[in-house]
Amino acid sequence: MKNNYLCPKCRAELKIKDYIIFSAETEKGIKGIILLSPKLGDYTIIHDDNFKYEEGEHIDFFCPVCRSSLAIPEVNKDLAEVIMIDEKNVEYKIVFSEIAGKKCTIKIKDQNIIEAFGEDADEYQNFWGVGPRY
């Protein structure tokens, strides 16, 4: 996959080989590293066995380089974002759920939803299929 993923704060590269790397912390204060698939709509997750969390639990995601929170509470308290630069050098915001087990990824360009992935994505859009402006 040729897409690059960057921290929106420091613009450090978050993708190494086949995974996007985050530091994370559960509601119970357990800290760890989470690896996510860079393919939009693929919800493969890898983490250390000691990084335990429950389905439905909020997990805070952080940049592993600058340690900034990736949360976007001004949009929704359960969403985080990264920057994706595709093979044509076009930049998008990629918004994803911080709730364990929620399958929601939204690709945004110029404050508009371009594509939504995952069975839970419609929770962040209104009845007409138009989401909030990010």
C-alpha positions as a Markdown table, in Angstrom:
| # | Residue | x | y | z |
|---|---|---|---|---|
| 1 | Met | 0.0 | 0.0 | 0.0 |
| 2 | Lys | 1.5 | 3.3 | -1.1 |
| 3 | Asn | -0.4 | 5.6 | 1.3 |
| 4 | Asn | 1.5 | 7.4 | 4.0 |
| 5 | Tyr | 0.0 | 8.1 | 7.3 |
| 6 | Leu | 1.1 | 11.1 | 9.4 |
| 7 | Cys | 0.5 | 12.6 | 12.8 |
| 8 | Pro | -1.7 | 15.7 | 12.3 |
| 9 | Lys | 0.3 | 17.6 | 15.0 |
| 10 | Cys | 4.0 | 16.8 | 14.2 |
| 11 | Arg | 3.5 | 15.2 | 10.7 |
| 12 | Ala | 5.8 | 12.3 | 11.7 |
| 13 | Glu | 5.3 | 9.1 | 9.6 |
| 14 | Leu | 3.1 | 6.6 | 11.5 |
| 15 | Lys | 3.2 | 3.7 | 9.0 |
| 16 | Ile | 6.0 | 1.2 | 9.1 |
| 17 | Lys | 5.9 | -1.7 | 6.7 |
| 18 | Asp | 2.3 | -3.1 | 6.9 |
| 19 | Tyr | 0.9 | -1.2 | 9.9 |
| 20 | Ile | 0.1 | 2.2 | 11.3 |
| 21 | Ile | 1.6 | 2.5 | 14.8 |
| 22 | Phe | 0.0 | 4.2 | 17.7 |
| 23 | Ser | 0.6 | 4.4 | 21.4 |
| 24 | Ala | -2.6 | 4.0 | 23.3 |
| 25 | Glu | -4.2 | 4.1 | 26.8 |
| 26 | Thr | -7.4 | 2.4 | 28.0 |
| 27 | Glu | -10.0 | 3.9 | 30.3 |
| 28 | Lys | -8.4 | 1.8 | 33.1 |
| 29 | Gly | -5.0 | 3.4 | 32.5 |
| 30 | Ile | -3.3 | 0.5 | 30.7 |
| 31 | Lys | -0.8 | 1.7 | 28.2 |
| 32 | Gly | 0.5 | 0.0 | 25.1 |
| 33 | Ile | 1.3 | 0.0 | 21.4 |
| 34 | Ile | -1.5 | -0.8 | 18.8 |
| 35 | Leu | -0.8 | -1.6 | 15.2 |
| 36 | Leu | -3.7 | -1.0 | 12.7 |
| 37 | Ser | -4.0 | -2.0 | 9.1 |
| 38 | Pro | -3.4 | 0.9 | 6.7 |
| 39 | Lys | -6.1 | -0.4 | 4.4 |
| 40 | Leu | -9.2 | 1.7 | 4.9 |
| 41 | Gly | -12.1 | -0.6 | 6.1 |
| 42 | Asp | -9.7 | -3.4 | 7.3 |
| 43 | Tyr | -10.0 | -3.5 | 11.1 |
| 44 | Thr | -7.1 | -5.8 | 11.8 |
| 45 | Ile | -5.5 | -4.9 | 15.1 |
| 46 | Ile | -2.3 | -6.2 | 16.7 |
| 47 | His | -1.2 | -5.4 | 20.2 |
| 48 | Asp | 0.8 | -6.9 | 23.1 |
| 49 | Asp | -1.1 | -9.6 | 25.1 |
| 50 | Asn | -0.7 | -7.4 | 28.2 |
| 51 | Phe | -2.6 | -4.5 | 26.6 |
| 52 | Lys | -6.0 | -5.6 | 27.6 |
| 53 | Tyr | -9.3 | -3.8 | 26.9 |
| 54 | Glu | -12.9 | -4.7 | 26.6 |
| 55 | Glu | -15.3 | -4.4 | 23.7 |
| 56 | Gly | -17.0 | -0.9 | 23.8 |
| 57 | Glu | -14.2 | 0.6 | 25.9 |
| 58 | His | -12.8 | 4.0 | 24.9 |
| 59 | Ile | -9.1 | 3.8 | 24.0 |
| 60 | Asp | -7.1 | 7.0 | 23.6 |
| 61 | Phe | -4.8 | 7.1 | 20.7 |
| 62 | Phe | -1.5 | 9.1 | 20.6 |
| 63 | Cys | 1.3 | 9.8 | 18.2 |
| 64 | Pro | 4.2 | 7.6 | 19.2 |
| 65 | Val | 6.7 | 10.3 | 18.2 |
| 66 | Cys | 5.4 | 13.6 | 19.7 |
| 67 | Arg | 2.9 | 11.9 | 22.1 |
| 68 | Ser | 0.1 | 14.2 | 21.1 |
| 69 | Ser | -3.4 | 13.0 | 21.5 |
| 70 | Leu | -5.1 | 12.2 | 18.1 |
| 71 | Ala | -8.5 | 12.8 | 19.6 |
| 72 | Ile | -10.8 | 15.4 | 18.0 |
| 73 | Pro | -13.3 | 16.1 | 20.8 |
| 74 | Glu | -14.5 | 19.3 | 19.0 |
| 75 | Val | -16.0 | 16.9 | 16.4 |
| 76 | Asn | -16.9 | 13.9 | 18.6 |
| 77 | Lys | -15.4 | 12.7 | 21.9 |
| 78 | Asp | -15.1 | 9.1 | 20.5 |
| 79 | Leu | -13.2 | 10.0 | 17.3 |
| 80 | Ala | -9.5 | 10.5 | 16.4 |
| 81 | Glu | -7.7 | 11.5 | 13.2 |
| 82 | Val | -4.6 | 11.1 | 11.2 |
| 83 | Ile | -3.4 | 12.4 | 7.9 |
| 84 | Met | -3.2 | 10.2 | 4.8 |
| 85 | Ile | -1.3 | 11.1 | 1.7 |
| 86 | Asp | -2.2 | 8.9 | -1.2 |
| 87 | Glu | 0.0 | 7.7 | -4.1 |
| 88 | Lys | -1.0 | 10.9 | -6.1 |
| 89 | Asn | 0.2 | 13.1 | -3.2 |
| 90 | Val | -3.4 | 14.1 | -2.3 |
| 91 | Glu | -3.9 | 14.7 | 1.4 |
| 92 | Tyr | -6.9 | 13.5 | 3.4 |
| 93 | Lys | -8.0 | 13.4 | 7.0 |
| 94 | Ile | -8.7 | 9.9 | 8.2 |
| 95 | Val | -11.1 | 9.9 | 11.1 |
| 96 | Phe | -11.6 | 6.7 | 13.1 |
| 97 | Ser | -13.4 | 5.5 | 16.2 |
| 98 | Glu | -11.6 | 5.2 | 19.5 |
| 99 | Ile | -14.2 | 2.7 | 20.8 |
| 100 | Ala | -12.9 | -0.8 | 20.9 |
| 101 | Gly | -14.9 | -2.9 | 18.4 |
| 102 | Lys | -16.5 | 0.0 | 16.6 |
| 103 | Lys | -15.9 | -0.2 | 12.9 |
| 104 | Cys | -15.9 | 3.3 | 11.6 |
| 105 | Thr | -13.4 | 5.0 | 9.3 |
| 106 | Ile | -14.1 | 8.2 | 7.4 |
| 107 | Lys | -12.0 | 9.7 | 4.6 |
| 108 | Ile | -12.3 | 13.5 | 4.5 |
| 109 | Lys | -11.1 | 16.1 | 2.0 |
| 110 | Asp | -11.8 | 19.8 | 2.3 |
| 111 | Gln | -14.1 | 19.3 | 5.2 |
| 112 | Asn | -16.4 | 16.9 | 3.3 |
| 113 | Ile | -16.8 | 13.1 | 3.6 |
| 114 | Ile | -15.3 | 11.4 | 0.6 |
| 115 | Glu | -15.8 | 7.8 | 1.7 |
| 116 | Ala | -17.0 | 6.0 | 4.9 |
| 117 | Phe | -16.0 | 2.5 | 5.9 |
| 118 | Gly | -17.2 | 0.1 | 8.5 |
| 119 | Glu | -20.6 | -1.0 | 9.7 |
| 120 | Asp | -20.7 | 1.7 | 12.4 |
| 121 | Ala | -19.8 | 4.7 | 10.2 |
| 122 | Asp | -23.4 | 5.7 | 9.8 |
| 123 | Glu | -23.5 | 6.6 | 13.5 |
| 124 | Tyr | -21.5 | 9.7 | 12.7 |
| 125 | Gln | -23.7 | 10.8 | 9.7 |
| 126 | Asn | -27.2 | 12.1 | 9.6 |
| 127 | Phe | -30.3 | 10.5 | 8.0 |
| 128 | Trp | -29.5 | 11.9 | 4.6 |
| 129 | Gly | -26.1 | 10.3 | 4.4 |
| 130 | Val | -24.3 | 13.6 | 4.9 |
| 131 | Gly | -22.0 | 13.7 | 7.8 |
| 132 | Pro | -21.0 | 16.6 | 10.0 |
| 133 | Arg | -18.4 | 18.9 | 8.6 |
| 134 | Tyr | -15.0 | 17.9 | 9.9 |
